[in-house]
Every structure is written in structure tokens, then in C-alpha cells.
Amino acid sequence: MKKRPTVAKKEKENPPTGPVFVFPGSEGWEVWSVENGGARCVGPAENPQKLKAPEGSVICLPSRSIFSVPLWIPVVEETSPKELTELALEKKNMLGADPEAAVWAMEPIRTERVAVAGQEEPGTRQLEATAVLAGPLEDDWILEQAGRHEIAGRVLPASGGGASAVLRRELGRWVMDFYVGGKWLHTQPLLSRELNAEAAAEIGTLLAQMDGEGILEELGVLVLRDEEAGAGAAEFLALLPCPVRIEPRVAPRLPTVPWDLQPPVLTERRLTGAGKAQKKKTIRAGVAIYLLVVCCAVAYFLVPIVRLKMTERQLATIAADAEKIREASMTWREAGALMNPKMNALELLWQVARPLIEKDPPQIEGVRLTSYDYNGKRLLLTGEGKDLEQTEKYFEWLKKEPMLAVYQWRHPQPRLLPNGNAQFQAEGIPPSTGVGEGEEGGTDANANAP
């Protein structure tokens, strides 16, 4: 595609001061803007997406995207012109099953009095400039940042005050724009690709048809707007049956009354984009909450494990010293038992057996010990007596002996054996371990203990 030179080279240094138009130029899409009182054109490009148009730009729809249909409609007081125009378009089968989706627009051009069959008084009819979207727009033409949509021929100024026409190239194809009183009336693409006798015949037929329908009054002038028309342009214009001249291209300008066509596909795309953005936002929020919950759960289970590992590491560092302390403690405990007669197992054995084998104190006859057990927490004695009286004397001696009186003694009722002997059991508990409840028939505490 041939590149058209731009009017300004540094776009960022000179921002546009007026509306920005995305326009279908002669060779491709262009961006027109006004800055410092002059027009600037950037392009051409294959599609509007490559032009990076700013927010709120005016998108000018090319002739191939619309059906331009000038219509005469009757003026009826009870019915609005819009409804009558819609009925006329529906008769031409141009609105389809969904008139709202066709997005048609209209503008009154002029009114005139006409004779009505069967009525004495003449009626009034109004000429409407009407446009209907030809179908779905090409994806490359849709810009979400667009602020307004117009028809390309409608944003170009008319060449005269009366009825006039402009012949221009649009995306490599010749089109004609018709104006009445400075208002856009109709845009017609030509079948001919070159300006030759065939194109002149096609334009003559079009002018005759519009004149026959009363749509176009006497054409004042036909203007060829193209910088590259070539030497054959004059010969072509000489074939046309109307006044002609050649002019350079002009910059688009914003019409006084906007139509602002809103293609349904653009609305749907915006709604889809908003839905996707909301869905993406919801998904991101859900993922963030999920990650937060996972992090909290990991922290909840990981912190105790880390603390346990740290405690184990600290215990490992003092394990050797703790073992040494424990061994020293056991050594001192054993030494203490040897130093303290009340904790010496041999000394205790001698004391509990002394009244059974010596005469001082008075010997308790007929009593003997059968087992002796001492573990530091209790002293357990078992034995036999020839009768209950001698057994009770032995119990009383255990409770009164100064060295043994520090123990809390308990003993169940002696059991009589078949030979008449009394089998007994006595348990002494040091004061540091406490005293349990006595068994039935025994003594719970030593009342004579100091």
C-alpha cells in the first residue's frame, strides 16, 4: 500500500486540539485532527487498529458498511417522520427481522407540496437522508475506544450551497457523495474502478435516476477531490453532463447535528469486555482468597512444627549437660542414703529386725520376717507371727521406734494360716511421698510420730 506523507511529523509534541477522525482515505485508513488551526493527516494504514487512535475518536464508516437510501415520506400529523421512514425502509426489506439491530438514522432534507389523488388540497412530503448498516462490521474496523460513529460522506463539507456532488476515492474505490443545501443526502459507490467513459456513463445514469425521482434538484456542480487524479481527469470530466471542477482533498469536520450510529456489534463487544473484566476480577479475588487461606493453613501447621524442631535442637544442645547433671544427682542421692540412716536400706533392715533377734529391746518372740523391700518411696515388710498378739506388738514397736516413726505405717488385718500362725504385711511410706488411705482393718497413720 502506498504511504501518504503526514502533515506533522511529531505527534506527541503537537497534540490535537479538535476532534480526531478515523477516516477511510483514498488508499487506506487515516487519522485526521486539527491543531494550531491546521489539519493533520496520519496514515494510510490497512485498518484503524494500526493507527492507535485516542479515546473518544470519531469513526467514519465507509460506504461499503451502509445502505444509503434517500426517501420521500408523506407528512402526517398523527405519525412521526421516524416511524414513517421506518415503514418505508421495511417495505424495501432493508431492516430485517429486528429493526432496532439495523441501527438506521435519518435527517430531513427538504419538504414540498404535491398533489394527492382523490384530494382537492395538495399534500406535503419530506425528503429524508437515511442510512442503514449493511451488516456486521469488519473486526478490524471496530474500535472499543471510539466515542462516536458517523458516515464518511457526512463529515466532509459540501462543495456548494445548492445541489452538489463530490467524487472521491475511498479505500481504493470511487464513490459519489450528494449534498443538498449543505446537508449530506446520499453516498453511492461506483462499479467502475477507473475514471473512463464507462464511469462517466454510470454517473450519468445515476444522475438521471435521482432527477427522475425528484430526489436531486438541478445539480449545480460536481467536484473531483483527489490529488492524484492524473492527466486523464480533465478528459473524464468533459464527458459528464453537468458543471465540473477539480479540488484538493479537505479535512473532515464534525456535523452540526450528530447521528452517532452505534453498531450493535460494538455494544455487544463492550458488554462482553466488561463481563470478562468482571469475571477476571472475580477469579483474581477468589485466587487471592484461596492463596491467603492456604498460607494461613500452612502457617497454622508449620509454626508448631518449627517450634518443636527448634525445641528439639535446643534440647539436643543441652542433652550432654543434662545427662551429667542426672548422673550427679543419682550419685548424690545414693550418697545421701548412705549418709542418712533413715534412708539407708541396710540400717532400716537392721532396725526392723532388731526386736526379733536381740534381747534389747525386749525380744518379741514368735515373730519372723519373710521378705524385705525398700525402694526409696516405700518400705514393705512381710512376715509371720505365732499369734495375733505377738503380731500387734511388732506393729506397735514399728510405730514407736524413733528411727521408724517418721514413716507412715499401714497394715491390713493379718491372715490366719492353717497352722495357726498369723501372716502379716506392713508398709511404711516416707513423709515426702504422702500417706494413702489405710486398708480395712489397718492403721492409716502413726499417731505417735514426731
GUNU-750448 format. One line per field, with one value per residue (C-alpha): x, y, z. Coordinates in nm, 3 decimals. Layout:
px = [X;...] $
py = [Y;...] $
pz = [Z;...] $
END
This chain:
px = [0.000;0.132;0.219;0.075;0.304;0.186;0.132;0.300;0.594;0.596;0.254;0.344;0.484;0.169;-0.140;-0.464;-0.685;-1.005;-1.194;-0.996;-1.145;-1.062;-1.140;-1.138;-0.895;-0.818;-0.555;-0.630;-0.745;-0.626;-0.640;-0.733;-0.703;-0.687;-0.404;-0.295;-0.559;-0.429;-0.532;-0.304;-0.335;-0.161;-0.168;-0.265;-0.291;-0.456;-0.702;-0.790;-0.634;-0.283;-0.341;-0.366;-0.649;-0.707;-1.011;-1.332;-1.233;-1.500;-1.514;-1.622;-1.795;-1.713;-1.983;-1.944;-2.070;-2.406;-2.705;-2.778;-3.141;-3.296;-3.671;-3.979;-4.223;-4.564;-4.603;-4.875;-4.961;-5.053;-4.734;-4.375;-4.134;-3.918;-4.200;-4.288;-3.924;-3.900;-4.214;-4.069;-3.742;-3.932;-4.123;-3.786;-3.692;-3.387;-3.450;-3.470;-3.642;-3.500;-3.532;-3.351;-3.046;-3.031;-2.933;-3.072;-3.051;-3.233;-3.221;-3.482;-3.351;-3.644;-4.024;-4.250;-4.619;-4.751;-5.088;-5.264;-5.501;-5.860;-5.797;-5.863;-5.586;-5.226;-5.033;-4.680;-4.391;-4.048;-3.716;-3.516;-3.149;-3.148;-2.869;-2.889;-2.596;-2.529;-2.441;-2.180;-1.878;-1.540;-1.350;-1.058;-1.293;-1.427;-1.253;-1.364;-1.222;-1.448;-1.670;-1.891;-1.971;-2.056;-2.091;-1.774;-1.953;-2.146;-1.832;-1.698;-1.808;-2.031;-1.883;-2.170;-2.483;-2.738;-2.736;-2.381;-2.184;-1.832;-1.640;-1.365;-1.168;-1.246;-1.025;-0.924;-1.279;-1.458;-1.768;-2.001;-2.142;-2.452;-2.542;-2.846;-2.829;-2.505;-2.662;-2.547;-2.809;-2.663;-2.339;-2.319;-2.020;-1.934;-1.886;-1.610;-1.260;-1.112;-1.221;-1.312;-1.607;-1.771;-1.755;-1.895;-2.190;-2.256;-2.255;-2.491;-2.736;-2.724;-2.791;-3.083;-3.236;-3.213;-3.352;-3.641;-3.731;-3.717;-3.452;-3.183;-3.265;-3.067;-2.705;-2.503;-2.154;-1.969;-1.629;-1.346;-1.143;-0.825;-0.461;-0.360;-0.637;-0.383;-0.384;-0.688;-0.912;-0.991;-1.092;-1.316;-1.486;-1.559;-1.781;-2.013;-2.343;-2.300;-2.063;-1.740;-1.415;-1.117;-1.036;-0.779;-0.892;-1.036;-1.025;-1.337;-1.539;-1.798;-2.157;-2.388;-2.645;-2.480;-2.623;-2.386;-2.453;-2.386;-2.322;-2.475;-2.156;-1.966;-2.217;-2.203;-1.824;-1.816;-2.060;-1.856;-1.537;-1.697;-1.822;-1.479;-1.316;-1.561;-1.511;-1.134;-1.160;-1.375;-1.134;-0.837;-1.014;-1.101;-0.743;-0.612;-0.850;-0.758;-0.386;-0.443;-0.632;-0.360;-0.090;-0.280;-0.327;0.040;0.139;-0.105;0.050;0.405;0.458;0.417;0.642;0.908;0.882;0.909;1.216;1.372;1.297;1.445;1.754;1.787;1.737;1.998;2.250;2.194;2.140;2.501;2.499;2.157;2.286;2.583;2.353;2.124;2.417;2.548;2.203;2.180;2.525;2.434;2.108;2.292;2.548;2.270;2.111;2.438;2.490;2.133;2.044;1.675;1.732;1.995;1.842;2.081;2.025;1.647;1.675;1.865;1.612;1.303;1.470;1.632;1.342;1.319;1.678;1.808;1.705;1.740;1.483;1.278;1.255;0.924;0.905;0.740;0.765;0.985;1.027;0.991;1.061;1.202;1.166;1.283;1.297;1.317;0.943;0.816;0.931;0.743;0.769;0.601;0.629;0.457;0.375;0.277;-0.040;-0.217;-0.099;0.270;0.197;0.027;0.325;0.551;0.329;0.332;0.712;0.743;0.532;0.718;1.081;1.229;1.405;1.099;0.837;0.898;0.730;0.358;0.266;-0.032;-0.104;-0.404;-0.559;-0.323;-0.439;-0.453;-0.276;-0.384;-0.109;-0.246;0.021;-0.076;0.065;0.107;0.218;0.330;0.404;0.593;0.579;0.827;0.668;0.778;0.561;0.239;0.010;-0.252;-0.576;-0.542;-0.692;-0.975;-0.863;-0.532;-0.393;-0.378;-0.131;0.113;-0.031;0.298;0.507;0.705] $
py = [0.000;0.343;0.555;0.904;1.163;1.311;1.681;1.683;1.465;1.490;1.387;1.381;1.734;1.877;1.710;1.764;2.049;1.939;1.618;1.326;1.146;0.789;0.827;0.583;0.762;0.704;0.432;0.323;0.435;0.773;0.978;1.344;1.603;1.978;2.151;2.511;2.596;2.344;1.992;1.696;1.357;1.041;0.732;0.546;0.208;-0.121;-0.098;0.151;-0.069;0.019;0.394;0.393;0.647;0.824;0.779;0.938;0.943;0.982;0.668;0.746;0.443;0.376;0.341;-0.038;-0.064;0.116;0.130;0.493;0.535;0.884;0.854;1.065;1.019;1.183;1.436;1.306;1.489;1.175;0.985;1.088;1.107;0.843;0.589;0.668;0.635;0.301;0.180;0.287;0.107;-0.202;-0.203;-0.210;-0.508;-0.328;-0.353;-0.731;-0.912;-0.677;-0.309;-0.195;-0.403;-0.236;0.094;0.322;0.700;0.982;1.356;1.580;1.750;1.949;1.944;2.020;2.030;1.753;1.668;1.376;1.156;1.187;1.505;1.866;2.009;1.913;1.714;1.757;1.521;1.529;1.410;1.207;1.114;0.760;0.513;0.150;-0.064;-0.318;-0.593;-0.682;-0.454;-0.598;-0.682;-0.458;-0.158;-0.189;0.033;-0.001;0.346;0.512;0.788;0.844;0.689;0.887;0.827;0.921;1.137;1.322;1.457;1.611;1.965;2.020;2.188;2.436;2.580;2.412;2.059;1.937;1.614;1.510;1.231;1.082;0.763;0.559;0.261;0.222;0.258;0.558;0.685;0.985;1.196;1.408;1.720;1.948;2.283;2.183;1.863;1.514;1.331;1.013;0.818;0.586;0.355;0.324;-0.009;0.130;0.115;0.373;0.721;0.649;0.659;0.366;0.552;0.867;0.667;0.519;0.864;0.999;0.715;0.776;1.150;1.081;0.832;1.071;1.353;1.135;1.050;1.418;1.348;1.567;1.913;2.062;1.971;2.287;2.136;1.803;1.822;1.574;1.570;1.377;1.487;1.202;1.218;1.233;1.394;1.191;1.352;1.651;1.427;1.224;1.533;1.661;1.355;1.442;1.627;1.886;2.164;2.012;2.115;1.963;2.039;1.906;1.684;1.855;1.762;1.612;1.831;1.749;1.789;2.026;1.751;1.421;1.087;0.888;0.544;0.277;-0.061;-0.344;-0.546;-0.267;-0.260;-0.638;-0.631;-0.368;-0.567;-0.881;-0.698;-0.563;-0.913;-1.064;-0.793;-0.856;-1.232;-1.190;-0.964;-1.222;-1.503;-1.300;-1.222;-1.591;-1.697;-1.436;-1.556;-1.918;-1.842;-1.648;-1.941;-2.184;-1.960;-1.935;-2.314;-2.374;-2.126;-2.285;-2.629;-2.517;-2.290;-2.568;-2.797;-2.527;-2.459;-2.832;-2.862;-2.558;-2.704;-3.038;-2.859;-2.667;-2.986;-3.159;-2.889;-2.938;-3.317;-3.394;-3.147;-3.275;-3.634;-3.528;-3.347;-3.652;-3.882;-3.641;-3.622;-4.001;-4.015;-3.756;-3.940;-4.264;-4.087;-3.920;-4.257;-4.384;-4.072;-4.060;-4.368;-4.308;-4.363;-4.637;-4.968;-5.174;-4.958;-4.985;-5.363;-5.380;-5.160;-5.354;-5.688;-5.582;-5.670;-6.013;-6.121;-5.916;-5.902;-5.521;-5.403;-5.689;-5.957;-6.023;-6.398;-6.600;-6.329;-6.355;-6.157;-6.342;-6.052;-5.700;-5.445;-5.081;-4.856;-4.506;-4.447;-4.720;-4.986;-5.317;-5.590;-5.932;-6.198;-6.444;-6.443;-6.731;-6.544;-6.213;-6.074;-6.101;-5.951;-5.649;-5.600;-5.586;-5.326;-5.110;-5.131;-5.014;-4.707;-4.615;-4.671;-4.322;-4.403;-4.579;-4.343;-4.092;-4.340;-4.351;-4.712;-4.901;-5.268;-5.480;-5.727;-6.028;-6.351;-6.674;-6.969;-7.334;-7.397;-7.116;-6.860;-6.500;-6.379;-6.002;-5.720;-5.372;-5.078;-4.769;-4.451;-4.166;-3.828;-3.682;-3.924;-3.868;-4.115;-4.320;-4.441;-4.738;-5.071;-5.223;-5.347;-5.148;-4.828;-4.527;-4.306;-4.326;-4.115;-4.125;-3.988;-3.673] $
pz = [0.000;-0.090;0.213;0.227;0.390;0.716;0.759;1.102;1.198;1.576;1.701;2.068;2.061;1.898;2.047;1.855;1.971;1.796;1.730;1.589;1.287;1.183;0.813;0.516;0.284;-0.080;-0.023;0.334;0.676;0.802;1.121;1.077;1.353;1.392;1.575;1.576;1.318;1.062;0.965;1.012;0.846;0.968;0.751;0.549;0.724;0.636;0.926;1.201;1.470;1.347;1.379;1.760;1.767;2.102;2.324;2.201;1.833;1.563;1.349;0.991;0.838;0.470;0.205;0.193;0.554;0.498;0.268;0.177;0.070;0.010;0.073;0.014;0.302;0.349;0.629;0.863;1.182;1.377;1.285;1.346;1.049;1.213;1.214;0.853;0.750;0.928;0.748;0.413;0.484;0.595;0.264;0.087;0.311;0.448;0.824;0.855;1.141;1.407;1.310;1.622;1.532;1.188;1.355;1.088;1.105;0.928;0.867;0.694;0.380;0.238;0.208;-0.088;-0.176;-0.403;-0.548;-0.382;-0.580;-0.460;-0.258;-0.355;-0.138;-0.212;0.044;0.184;0.151;0.310;0.171;0.428;0.412;0.551;0.627;0.740;0.847;0.573;0.821;1.078;1.062;0.985;1.302;1.203;1.185;1.539;1.796;2.158;2.235;1.976;2.107;1.805;1.466;1.152;0.778;0.590;0.332;0.602;0.777;0.452;0.361;0.058;-0.247;-0.294;-0.139;-0.365;-0.503;-0.549;-0.575;-0.476;-0.648;-0.428;-0.372;-0.065;0.022;-0.341;-0.480;-0.634;-0.454;-0.502;-0.219;-0.287;-0.088;-0.083;0.091;0.260;0.406;0.318;0.112;-0.034;-0.095;-0.396;-0.468;-0.838;-1.010;-1.232;-1.091;-1.332;-1.440;-1.800;-2.038;-1.860;-1.526;-1.694;-1.831;-1.486;-1.325;-1.597;-1.535;-1.158;-1.202;-1.434;-1.191;-0.896;-1.105;-1.220;-0.859;-0.768;-0.509;-0.660;-0.792;-1.074;-0.999;-0.952;-0.965;-0.948;-0.779;-0.818;-0.493;-0.548;-0.553;-0.783;-1.042;-1.323;-1.666;-1.778;-1.516;-1.738;-2.028;-1.793;-1.650;-2.000;-2.053;-1.762;-1.831;-1.553;-1.439;-1.303;-1.135;-0.951;-0.587;-0.338;-0.053;0.253;0.621;0.784;1.016;1.281;1.153;1.338;1.404;1.503;1.402;1.622;1.476;1.739;1.573;1.781;1.747;1.923;2.209;2.239;2.237;2.510;2.721;2.662;2.755;3.072;3.160;3.100;3.310;3.595;3.565;3.564;3.869;4.049;3.959;4.079;4.407;4.451;4.380;4.623;4.896;4.825;4.846;5.168;5.321;5.207;5.355;5.684;5.693;5.618;5.886;6.134;6.088;6.019;6.319;6.582;6.379;6.354;6.726;6.800;6.581;6.746;7.090;6.988;6.861;7.187;7.390;7.179;7.266;7.642;7.637;7.730;8.022;8.137;8.142;8.350;8.594;8.620;8.691;8.954;9.110;9.133;9.285;9.545;9.617;9.675;9.890;10.083;10.153;10.290;10.500;10.635;10.841;10.781;10.409;10.433;10.330;10.546;10.851;10.804;10.771;11.095;11.275;11.167;11.250;11.582;11.816;11.655;11.716;12.012;12.375;12.397;12.337;12.481;12.219;12.055;12.044;11.774;11.501;11.196;10.870;10.542;10.296;10.299;10.011;10.009;9.700;9.848;9.811;10.043;10.288;10.258;10.522;10.524;10.790;11.027;11.395;11.619;11.708;11.661;11.995;11.903;11.560;11.716;11.949;11.643;11.476;11.787;11.806;11.442;11.517;11.841;11.734;11.682;11.354;11.211;11.350;11.065;10.831;10.796;10.855;10.725;10.753;10.666;10.906;10.949;10.784;10.982;10.827;10.864;11.120;11.340;11.255;11.159;10.827;10.818;10.584;10.685;10.452;10.560;10.349;10.398;10.473;10.136;9.935;10.131;10.302;10.125;10.267;10.500;10.414;10.606;10.947;10.930;11.079;10.846;11.036;11.323;11.598;11.792;11.505;11.600] $
END
